[in-house]
Amino acid sequence: MPAEQRHSFQILSLSLVLGLAGAIASLLLLSWLTEEVLEGETRQFDEVTRSAIHQVASPGLTTLMRGTSFLGSTLFLTALTVIVVLCFAIRRWRREAILFAITMVGAALLDITLKHTFHRARPIPYFNIVAPSSYSFPSGHSLASFCFYGALAAILTTRFKNVRSQFAIWSSAAIIILLIGFSRIYLGVHYTTDVLAGFAAALIWIIVVRFVEQQLALRRQRKRES
C-alpha cells in the first residue's frame, strides 16, 4: 500500500474509533439523564436553572430569544434542509446531499420516538407563550438544530482547507446550537435536562451516520486496493 493511501487509511480508522467512543459516551449520558428524569431526581436542578435563567429576562432579550428559537423550529429547519440538499445536488455533492438528508430525516424520527417513549409533560412557559402540544423530553429544537448545524459544519469544513475558515464555521455552528438550547430554557418551554438530552441524542445520531458512512468508505477503499 502506498504511503499516502496508508496514511489516509490510518486517519479514517482513527476517526472511526473516536466516533465510536463519542457515541458510547453520549449514549451513557443520555441513558443516565433518562433514568434521572424518570425517577424525578432532576426536578430540583431543572427548577433552579430555569429560575436562574429567568432572572436575567428583559424585553430585548426575550425578543432575541424568540428569534433564536425560531432558528431551531421544525418549519425553519425543514425549509433550510430542502434548500441545502438542493444546493448540494446542484454542486454535484451527491454523497453530502444524501448524508445530510438522512441525518435530518433520522433526527425527526428520533425526536418523535423519544418524546412518545417518555411522555414528559412540559413546564409552564414564561412570557404568556402557549406551550407546544408535543412532549418535553428531549427538546426537539435542540436535537434538530444540533443535527442540522453540526452536520452542515462537518460537511463544509471538509471543503474549506483554511484553518481559520474551519474554525469560523465550527464556532458559528456551536454558538447557534447553544443559543437555541438556551432560548428554549429561557422561554420556559423546556427543562434544562430536555435540552441536554436533545444534544446527547443528536450527537449519537450524527456519529452513527458518520460511522456508517466511514465504514462504507473503508470498504470502497479496500475494494480499490484489491
C-alpha positions as CSV (number, residue, x, y, z in Angstrom):
1,M,0.0,0.0,0.0
2,P,1.4,3.4,-1.0
3,A,2.4,5.7,1.9
4,E,-0.4,8.3,1.0
5,Q,-3.1,5.6,1.0
6,R,-1.8,4.1,4.2
7,H,-1.9,7.5,5.9
8,S,-5.5,8.1,4.7
9,F,-6.5,4.6,5.9
10,Q,-5.0,5.3,9.3
11,I,-6.8,8.6,9.7
12,L,-10.1,7.0,8.7
13,S,-9.6,4.1,11.1
14,L,-8.8,6.6,13.9
15,S,-11.8,8.7,13.2
16,L,-14.0,5.5,13.4
17,V,-12.6,4.7,16.8
18,L,-13.0,8.2,18.1
19,G,-16.5,8.4,16.7
20,L,-17.5,5.1,18.4
21,A,-16.0,6.3,21.7
22,G,-18.0,9.6,21.4
23,A,-21.2,7.7,20.6
24,I,-20.8,5.4,23.6
25,A,-20.1,8.4,25.9
26,S,-23.2,10.2,24.6
27,L,-25.3,7.1,24.9
28,L,-24.2,6.7,28.6
29,L,-25.1,10.4,29.2
30,L,-28.5,10.1,27.6
31,S,-29.2,6.9,29.5
32,W,-28.2,8.5,32.8
33,L,-30.3,11.6,32.1
34,T,-33.3,9.5,31.1
35,E,-33.1,7.4,34.3
36,E,-32.7,10.5,36.5
37,V,-35.6,12.3,34.8
38,L,-37.9,9.3,35.1
39,E,-37.1,9.0,38.8
40,G,-37.7,12.7,39.4
41,E,-34.1,13.2,40.5
42,T,-33.6,16.2,38.2
43,R,-36.6,18.2,39.3
44,Q,-34.6,20.5,41.7
45,F,-31.8,21.0,39.1
46,D,-34.3,21.9,36.4
47,E,-36.2,24.3,38.6
48,V,-33.1,26.0,39.9
49,T,-31.6,26.5,36.4
50,R,-34.9,27.7,34.9
51,S,-35.3,30.2,37.7
52,A,-31.7,31.4,37.4
53,I,-32.0,32.0,33.7
54,H,-35.4,33.6,34.0
55,Q,-34.0,36.2,36.4
56,V,-31.9,37.7,33.6
57,A,-35.0,38.3,31.4
58,S,-35.6,41.6,29.7
59,P,-37.9,42.7,26.8
60,G,-35.0,43.0,24.4
61,L,-33.5,39.6,25.4
62,T,-36.9,38.0,25.1
63,T,-37.3,39.3,21.6
64,L,-33.9,38.0,20.7
65,M,-34.6,34.6,22.3
66,R,-37.9,34.2,20.4
67,G,-36.0,34.8,17.1
68,T,-33.2,32.5,18.1
69,S,-35.7,29.8,19.0
70,F,-37.2,30.1,15.5
71,L,-33.8,29.1,14.0
72,G,-34.3,25.6,15.5
73,S,-38.0,25.3,14.7
74,T,-39.4,22.5,12.5
75,L,-40.7,24.9,9.9
76,F,-37.4,26.8,9.5
77,L,-35.1,23.7,9.6
78,T,-37.3,21.8,7.2
79,A,-37.2,24.6,4.6
80,L,-33.5,25.0,5.1
81,T,-32.8,21.3,4.8
82,V,-34.6,21.2,1.4
83,I,-32.6,24.2,0.2
84,V,-29.2,22.8,1.4
85,V,-29.9,19.4,-0.2
86,L,-30.8,21.1,-3.5
87,C,-27.7,23.2,-3.3
88,F,-25.5,20.2,-2.7
89,A,-27.2,18.4,-5.6
90,I,-26.6,21.3,-7.9
91,R,-23.0,21.4,-6.9
92,R,-22.8,17.7,-7.5
93,W,-22.0,16.9,-3.9
94,R,-24.2,13.8,-4.2
95,R,-22.8,11.9,-1.2
96,E,-23.1,15.0,1.0
97,A,-26.7,15.6,-0.1
98,I,-27.7,12.1,0.7
99,L,-25.9,12.1,4.1
100,F,-27.5,15.4,5.1
101,A,-31.0,14.3,4.1
102,I,-30.6,11.1,6.0
103,T,-29.3,13.0,9.1
104,M,-32.3,15.3,9.2
105,V,-34.9,12.7,8.5
106,G,-33.4,10.5,11.1
107,A,-33.3,13.4,13.6
108,A,-37.0,14.0,13.1
109,L,-37.9,10.3,13.6
110,L,-35.6,10.1,16.7
111,D,-37.2,13.1,18.3
112,I,-40.7,11.7,17.8
113,T,-39.8,8.3,19.1
114,L,-38.1,9.6,22.2
115,K,-40.9,12.0,23.0
116,H,-43.6,9.4,22.8
117,T,-41.5,6.9,24.7
118,F,-41.0,9.1,27.8
119,H,-44.2,11.2,27.8
120,R,-42.7,14.0,29.9
121,A,-45.1,16.9,30.4
122,R,-43.8,20.4,29.5
123,P,-43.2,23.1,32.1
124,I,-45.4,26.1,32.2
125,P,-43.8,28.6,29.7
126,Y,-42.9,32.2,30.5
127,F,-44.0,35.4,28.7
128,N,-47.5,34.1,28.0
129,I,-46.2,31.7,25.5
130,V,-48.6,28.9,24.6
131,A,-47.0,25.5,25.4
132,P,-46.4,23.3,22.3
133,S,-48.7,20.3,22.2
134,S,-45.8,17.8,22.0
135,Y,-44.0,16.2,24.9
136,S,-41.0,17.9,26.6
137,F,-38.2,15.2,26.7
138,P,-36.0,15.6,24.8
139,S,-36.0,19.1,23.3
140,G,-36.8,18.8,19.6
141,H,-35.3,22.2,18.8
142,S,-32.0,21.2,20.5
143,L,-31.9,17.8,18.8
144,A,-32.7,19.1,15.3
145,S,-30.5,22.2,15.5
146,F,-27.6,20.2,16.7
147,C,-28.0,17.8,13.8
148,F,-28.6,20.5,11.2
149,Y,-25.9,23.0,12.1
150,G,-23.5,20.3,13.2
151,A,-23.8,18.2,10.1
152,L,-23.6,21.3,7.9
153,A,-20.4,22.4,9.6
154,A,-18.9,19.0,9.3
155,I,-19.6,18.9,5.5
156,L,-18.5,22.5,4.8
157,T,-15.2,22.2,6.8
158,T,-14.2,19.2,4.6
159,R,-14.4,21.6,1.6
160,F,-12.6,24.5,3.2
161,K,-9.0,23.7,3.9
162,N,-8.1,27.0,5.5
163,V,-7.9,26.6,9.3
164,R,-9.4,30.0,10.0
165,S,-12.4,29.2,7.8
166,Q,-12.9,25.8,9.5
167,F,-12.6,27.5,13.0
168,A,-15.1,30.1,12.0
169,I,-17.6,27.6,10.7
170,W,-17.4,25.3,13.7
171,S,-17.5,28.3,16.1
172,S,-20.6,29.7,14.4
173,A,-22.4,26.3,14.4
174,A,-21.6,25.8,18.1
175,I,-22.8,29.3,19.1
176,I,-26.1,28.9,17.2
177,I,-26.7,25.4,18.7
178,L,-26.0,26.6,22.3
179,L,-28.1,29.7,21.9
180,I,-31.1,27.7,20.6
181,G,-30.8,25.4,23.5
182,F,-30.6,28.4,25.9
183,S,-33.6,30.0,24.3
184,R,-35.8,27.0,25.0
185,I,-35.0,27.2,28.7
186,Y,-35.2,31.0,28.7
187,L,-38.7,30.9,27.2
188,G,-39.7,28.3,29.7
189,V,-40.9,25.7,27.1
190,H,-38.3,23.1,28.2
191,Y,-36.4,22.0,31.2
192,T,-32.6,22.1,31.2
193,T,-32.4,18.3,31.1
194,D,-34.6,18.3,28.0
195,V,-32.1,20.4,26.2
196,L,-29.1,18.3,27.4
197,A,-30.9,15.1,26.3
198,G,-31.6,16.6,22.9
199,F,-27.9,17.5,22.4
200,A,-26.8,14.0,23.6
201,A,-29.3,12.2,21.3
202,A,-28.3,14.4,18.3
203,L,-24.6,13.6,18.9
204,I,-25.3,9.9,19.0
205,W,-27.2,10.1,15.7
206,I,-24.6,12.2,13.9
207,I,-21.9,9.8,15.0
208,V,-23.9,6.8,13.9
209,V,-24.5,8.3,10.4
210,R,-20.8,9.3,10.2
211,F,-19.7,5.8,11.4
212,V,-21.7,4.0,8.8
213,E,-20.5,6.4,6.0
214,Q,-16.9,5.8,7.0
215,Q,-17.4,2.1,7.1
216,L,-18.7,2.2,3.6
217,A,-15.7,4.4,2.6
218,L,-13.3,1.9,4.1
219,R,-15.0,-0.9,2.2
220,R,-14.7,1.0,-1.1
221,Q,-11.1,1.8,-0.4
222,R,-10.3,-1.9,0.3
223,K,-12.0,-2.9,-2.9
224,R,-10.0,-0.4,-4.9
225,E,-6.8,-1.7,-3.4
226,S,-7.7,-5.4,-4.1
